[in-house]
Amino acid sequence: MQADYDTVFVAVGRHADVHSLGLDGPIKAQMSNANKIVVDQYCRVQGEGCESVYALGDVCEGKLELTPTAILDGRILAGRLLNVHNQLMDWKNIATTVFTPLE
């Protein structure tokens, strides 16, 4: 089937650069099949020698790849590390959208 279009939407894939983080030396982080860092609900990296290593954002398995969620997750993590609160990131009901230029 052939069709004519006046607009084409292109989405280019990307990946988190976890190889340059040195997670295969003294710190042996657990990696997912998608080559992302496995973390627990407290953002602690799972693996050998990772007791005080935290990760958040696009490099983490199972997290939304959205800048605002990474920023909030980082703020919440900082609050926990500074003993300000024990709050965890709530990953439910996060809105997502795709932005495209207007024609």
C-alpha positions as a Python dict, from the first residue, in 0.01 Angstrom:
ca = {
    (1, 'M'): (0, 0, 0),
    (2, 'Q'): (139, 337, -100),
    (3, 'A'): (50, 667, 65),
    (4, 'D'): (156, 1030, 35),
    (5, 'Y'): (253, 1229, 342),
    (6, 'D'): (339, 1595, 391),
    (7, 'T'): (489, 1539, 739),
    (8, 'V'): (706, 1255, 868),
    (9, 'F'): (781, 1206, 1237),
    (10, 'V'): (1121, 1058, 1312),
    (11, 'A'): (1228, 930, 1654),
    (12, 'V'): (1595, 852, 1695),
    (13, 'G'): (1693, 611, 1970),
    (14, 'R'): (1951, 686, 2235),
    (15, 'H'): (2114, 504, 2521),
    (16, 'A'): (2267, 590, 2856),
    (17, 'D'): (2650, 583, 2855),
    (18, 'V'): (2711, 353, 3151),
    (19, 'H'): (3041, 212, 3019),
    (20, 'S'): (3238, 526, 3103),
    (21, 'L'): (3125, 522, 3469),
    (22, 'G'): (3382, 263, 3584),
    (23, 'L'): (3126, 20, 3720),
    (24, 'D'): (3328, -287, 3627),
    (25, 'G'): (3632, -218, 3850),
    (26, 'P'): (3631, -230, 4230),
    (27, 'I'): (3262, -137, 4208),
    (28, 'K'): (3078, -410, 4020),
    (29, 'A'): (2729, -278, 3958),
    (30, 'Q'): (2455, -516, 3860),
    (31, 'M'): (2342, -440, 3505),
    (32, 'S'): (2009, -528, 3344),
    (33, 'N'): (1964, -698, 3008),
    (34, 'A'): (1902, -349, 2866),
    (35, 'N'): (2251, -244, 2992),
    (36, 'K'): (2111, -19, 3264),
    (37, 'I'): (2213, -1, 3630),
    (38, 'V'): (1995, -198, 3871),
    (39, 'V'): (1896, 13, 4174),
    (40, 'D'): (1661, -42, 4467),
    (41, 'Q'): (1374, 189, 4569),
    (42, 'Y'): (1626, 409, 4755),
    (43, 'C'): (1840, 462, 4439),
    (44, 'R'): (2118, 241, 4581),
    (45, 'V'): (2317, 63, 4313),
    (46, 'Q'): (2297, -315, 4346),
    (47, 'G'): (2616, -518, 4315),
    (48, 'E'): (2955, -575, 4478),
    (49, 'G'): (3122, -278, 4648),
    (50, 'C'): (2819, -55, 4587),
    (51, 'E'): (2708, 3, 4949),
    (52, 'S'): (2739, 382, 4923),
    (53, 'V'): (2685, 425, 4549),
    (54, 'Y'): (2361, 579, 4421),
    (55, 'A'): (2229, 627, 4068),
    (56, 'L'): (1923, 793, 3920),
    (57, 'G'): (1790, 908, 3587),
    (58, 'D'): (1835, 753, 3245),
    (59, 'V'): (2108, 510, 3353),
    (60, 'C'): (1872, 318, 3586),
    (61, 'E'): (1666, 15, 3497),
    (62, 'G'): (1292, 62, 3528),
    (63, 'K'): (1293, 442, 3562),
    (64, 'L'): (1119, 682, 3327),
    (65, 'E'): (1364, 862, 3101),
    (66, 'L'): (1234, 1209, 3181),
    (67, 'T'): (1447, 1499, 3303),
    (68, 'P'): (1186, 1630, 3552),
    (69, 'T'): (1157, 1289, 3722),
    (70, 'A'): (1536, 1258, 3750),
    (71, 'I'): (1556, 1607, 3903),
    (72, 'L'): (1285, 1529, 4158),
    (73, 'D'): (1433, 1186, 4234),
    (74, 'G'): (1769, 1359, 4298),
    (75, 'R'): (1612, 1614, 4533),
    (76, 'I'): (1434, 1340, 4724),
    (77, 'L'): (1757, 1136, 4743),
    (78, 'A'): (1946, 1440, 4877),
    (79, 'G'): (1681, 1485, 5146),
    (80, 'R'): (1718, 1122, 5254),
    (81, 'L'): (2099, 1138, 5256),
    (82, 'L'): (2089, 1457, 5467),
    (83, 'N'): (1835, 1300, 5707),
    (84, 'V'): (1575, 1566, 5626),
    (85, 'H'): (1306, 1304, 5550),
    (86, 'N'): (1253, 939, 5452),
    (87, 'Q'): (1041, 1012, 5145),
    (88, 'L'): (1063, 790, 4837),
    (89, 'M'): (993, 887, 4478),
    (90, 'D'): (632, 813, 4378),
    (91, 'W'): (650, 675, 4024),
    (92, 'K'): (272, 648, 3980),
    (93, 'N'): (68, 889, 3768),
    (94, 'I'): (358, 1064, 3595),
    (95, 'A'): (244, 1236, 3279),
    (96, 'T'): (450, 1198, 2963),
    (97, 'T'): (434, 1373, 2631),
    (98, 'V'): (620, 1408, 2304),
    (99, 'F'): (708, 1757, 2181),
    (100, 'T'): (734, 1828, 1810),
    (101, 'P'): (783, 2157, 1625),
    (102, 'L'): (472, 2315, 1480),
    (103, 'E'): (443, 2305, 1103),
}
